[in-house]
Amino acid sequence: MDAKIENLRVSKSYATEEIHFSGGLRGVRTNLGWALYPLSSDKDSDAVVFKAPQDHLDFAIGQCGVRYLGTCVKYMSHANRPSMDVWEFGARDPQSGLGAADSWAAIGHQAEKARDKQYAETTSYISAHLRAASLRLRDVSNGYHNQLSWALAENKAPGTWFSNTALDDLYADFHSLISEISSARDHIAMVAAIHVGAPGRIDSLSRLEDWVAKPVNRNHATHPMVRILLDALGAVPASGWLRRIGDLRNEMLHRVPMSANRSVAGLVLEQGQTSLGPVSKIRLAEPLSVTALSSQPIDPLVEISQLVGCFEMLCRAAWKHASESPRVS
């Protein structure tokens, strides 16, 4: 019997692919190739276009000195329907074909099918926090892009330090980003604790580290998932990048919120020379009258995106030792 289809509607959809870089720069696919923008307030010279995608990336990363943050595909269909953004941070795992968030979601699905409720819930929390952190990274990138566009539109001179009310949104997104990635870190530690039979009170990375450090529990430090976490933490004072995530979280959420932190009180418009002319980018900084830019620490977006990238790779390494494999069925 043939199925009867009623009220079938077919409409055109449009997709725009954008690459996010640090410093507020963007790459977008056009009919002429890949464009890098914004470069100025002049609409006729607002972008440079490259026919080859690799040339586009090499110029942005190599000559402009920016960092790749992620890719956003914007889908538009019917005029009266909302657009849909699909954001992806980093490349997918070559073994599973999935990002870290999807890998842990799939592991949770398999654990649920196996009726392992605790494992299913904890791994699903890892996935949820990873997705939220990735979206907040996108939002921080959007904030930088808007600030760069505004600075160029106002013809601010290179080296200008300034602030505005939109910084409050940027600070809030940073707080959310570091909070989400820290929560994902603690849930990974909870999964590792389950594997080594730790008591239920071991529900964070710091508690797992303290528990494993006790002589009676030191043999559990050799478990692959625990070892991955301990290696990324490093031993005090030679702290590793995973401990740095905790330090940033404690600083932002418990000691000095970004909106009150003098070291990131405003923005600086930087300009660098490339083979295709000057290119501007933006960063957070304290007033240049207090500290020269060359003496200031790395821009928070660059540092935190590096940490998120490291954590993505850690999550890929850790899922290989999970009780379930990330099969999608």
N, C-alpha and C positions, 0 to 999 in steps of 0.2 A: 504494500500500500504506500503510495506516495504521500509525503508529508505536505500539508497545506501551510504555506507561509503567508501571513497577513501583515500589513503595515510595515513592510520592509523599507528601510530608508538607507540610502547610500549617500555619503557626503565626502567631500575632499578633506584631507588632513594635511597639515604642514608641520614640518619638524625643522627646528633650528638648533644646531649643535654649537655650544660655546665651551671653550677651554678657559678655566680660571687659573690665573697666575698670581703670585704674591705681588705686592706693590700696587694692586688695583688694575693691572693690565688684563686684557681679555683677548682671546683668539676666537674668531668666528668663521665658519665655512661660508663662502660666497660663491657666486657663479664664476668668479675670476680666480678663486683659490682661497687660501687661508689668510685672513686679515688680522693684524695685530693692532689694537686700539685701546684707549684713546691716546693720541700723541700730541694733540694741540686743540685749541678752540676753533680752528679753521676747518670747516666741514670739507674743504677741498684737500686738506692735508692731514686728516684726522687718523689715517691708518696707513700701514704698509702691507702689501699683499704678496704672498708667496705661492707659487704654483704647487710646490712639493710640500706636503705636511711636515716632513723631517726638517726641511730648511726653515720652516716657521718655528718649530720647536728649538732648533739649534740657535736661531737668532735670539729668541726670547730668553732662553736659559743661559746660553753662552755669552752673548753680547750685552743683553739687558740685565743679566745677573738676577733673574727672578726664579722662583720655584714653582713647579707645576703643582696645583692644588687638587684639581678634579675636573670632571666634564659634566656639563648639564645639557640635556636635550630637552628643548621646550616644544611641546606638541600643541597645535591649535587645530580645532576642527570647525564645528559650527560657530557662527558669529555670536550666538546667544549662549554658548557653553563656555565654562571656564577653561583656561589653559591648564596643561599638566606638565610639571617639571619632573624629569627623571635625573637624579643626581647620582654620580658614581665617583667614589674616591679611590684612586689607585687602580692598578690592573688586577684582573681576576687570577685566582690560583690556577696554575696550569694543570694540576692534578684533578681538582674537583670541578673546575670551570666556574667557580663561585667566588664572590667576595667573602671576607671574613664574617660579616653579619649574616649572609645567606647560608654560609657553611654551618654556623652554630644554630641557626633556625632549623636547618635540615636535621642536625644531630638531635635537637630537641624533639622534632617530629618522630624520629625513629625511637627515641627513648619513651615517648608517650605511647607509641604502638607496643612497646615492650612492657608497658605498665610500670615504668620506673618514674614515678611522679616527681620525686625530688630532683633527679637528674634532668628530667624534661623541663621543669620550671626554671632551674638555675641556668641551664644553657639558653633557654628562651630569653632570660633576662640579659644575658651577654649580648645576644642579637639585638634586642630592643635598645640597649644603651649604645651599641656601636652605630646603629642607624641614626639615633638622635645626635650623637657626636658628629657624625658625618654631615648631617643637615645644618648643625650649628657652624661647622667649618664653612659650609656654603654661605651661610648668612654673614659671617665675618668677612668673607671674600666680597660679598655684595656691598658691605659697608665700605670697604677699602676702595672698591671700584667707584662707588658714588662720590666718595671724598676726592678721589683723583679727578674725576670728571668735573666736579664743582671747582676745584682749584685751577684747572686749566681754563674753564669757562670764565673765571674771574681774572685770568692772566696773572696769577700769582708768580712772583719771581722765584727761580730756583733757590733753594736754601731758606725759604720762608717758613717760619714756625707759626702755627695758628691753631685755634680750637673753635668748636661750635657745639650746639646742643645735640647734633646727631651723634656725637661721641658717646652719649649715654646709652644709645642703642647698641653701639659697637662694644662697649664695656660689658653690657648685659649678655650679649652673645658670647663673648669670651668666657664669662663666668659659667654660662650654661655648658659650653664646650668642654671646659676642664672638669666640670662636675660630672658630665656624662661619661667621659673617658675614664675618670677615676672609679666610677661605679662599675663600669665594664671590667676594669682591672680587678676589683674586689670579687666580682662574681667568677672570674677566671680562677682566682685563688680558692673560692669555695668549691669549684669543680675539682681542683687539684686536691683539696682537703678530703673530698669524698673518696677519691682514688686511693688515698693512703690511710683511710679509716680514722681521720681526725675527729674529735668530738664536735658536736653541733655548734658550739660557741666559736669555733674557728671560722668566722664569716667575713674576713677581710684579709688583704695581703699582709698587713702589719702583724695581725694575729697569727697567720700561718708562719711568717718568718720567725716570730718569737717561739712558737710551738716546736718548729723543726730544730731550733737552736738548742733546745734542751737535750742533755746527753741521752736520755731514754728514747728520744725520737729522731736522733740524727741520721739513722739509717734510711729514713724516709726522704732525706734530701737527694737521694740518688734516683728517685722516681723521675722519669723523663719530664712530666709536666711540671713538677715542683722544681726540677733543675733549670728548666727554661726560665721560670720566674725568678729564681735566686740569681742566676747569671745576669739577667737584665737589671736586677736591683743593684748588684755590686755590693761590696763590703765598705762600710763607713771607715775612713773618710773618702775612699775611692768610689764614690757613689756612681751608679749606672743611670741610664736614661729613664728607667722605670721609676726609680726613686725621685727623679726630678719632677715627674708628673705629680707625685704626692706633695712635693715641696711647693709647686705652683698652686695646687689646690688649697693647701693650708694657708699660703700667703693671700690668695684672692678671697677665700671664703671665711677665713678666721682671723687674719691679721690686718691686711691693708687692701680693701677693695680697689679695683682698678680706677674707679672714678675719683678716688682720693689719693691715688698714688702719683706722686710728683714725677716719677721717672717716665710715666706715659701720659702726661697731662695734656698733650696736644699732638699735632701732626707736623711732619716736615715734608715739603716737596723737594725730592731729589731729582737731579738731572744728570744723566750720563751720556757720553759720546759713543756712538756706534758707527759702523761702516755706512749706515744709511741716514746718519744725522743724529741729533739729540733725541733722547727718549726719557720721559719723566716717569717717576713712580713715587709712591707715598709710603710713609711709615710712622709709627707712634714713637714719640720721643719726649724728653723733658726739654724745657726752654734752652735754646742754644746759648743764651746769655749766661746760663749756669754751667753747662757742660758742652763742649764741642761734640758734634755728631760722631766724629771719628773715635771718641773716647766712650761712647755710649754702648750698652750691650746690644745684642742682636734684636731685631724687631720681633715683638711677641708673635705675630702671625707666622713668621718664618720658623721660629723656634718651636711653637706648638704644633705646626703642621708637620715638622720633622718628627716630633714625638708621636703624633697620631700615626704617621707612616710606619714608625718602628713598632707601634702597638699592633697595627694591622698585620705586620709580618709575624709578630709573636703569636697572634691569634691563629694564623695559618699554621704555624709550627705546632701549636698546642692541640689543635683539633685532630691531628694525626695520632694522638695518644688518648683520644676520647673513647668512652665505652662503646659508642655507636659511630658509624661512619656517616658522612653527610650525603646520604642518598636521597634523591628527590623522587617520591612515588605518589 
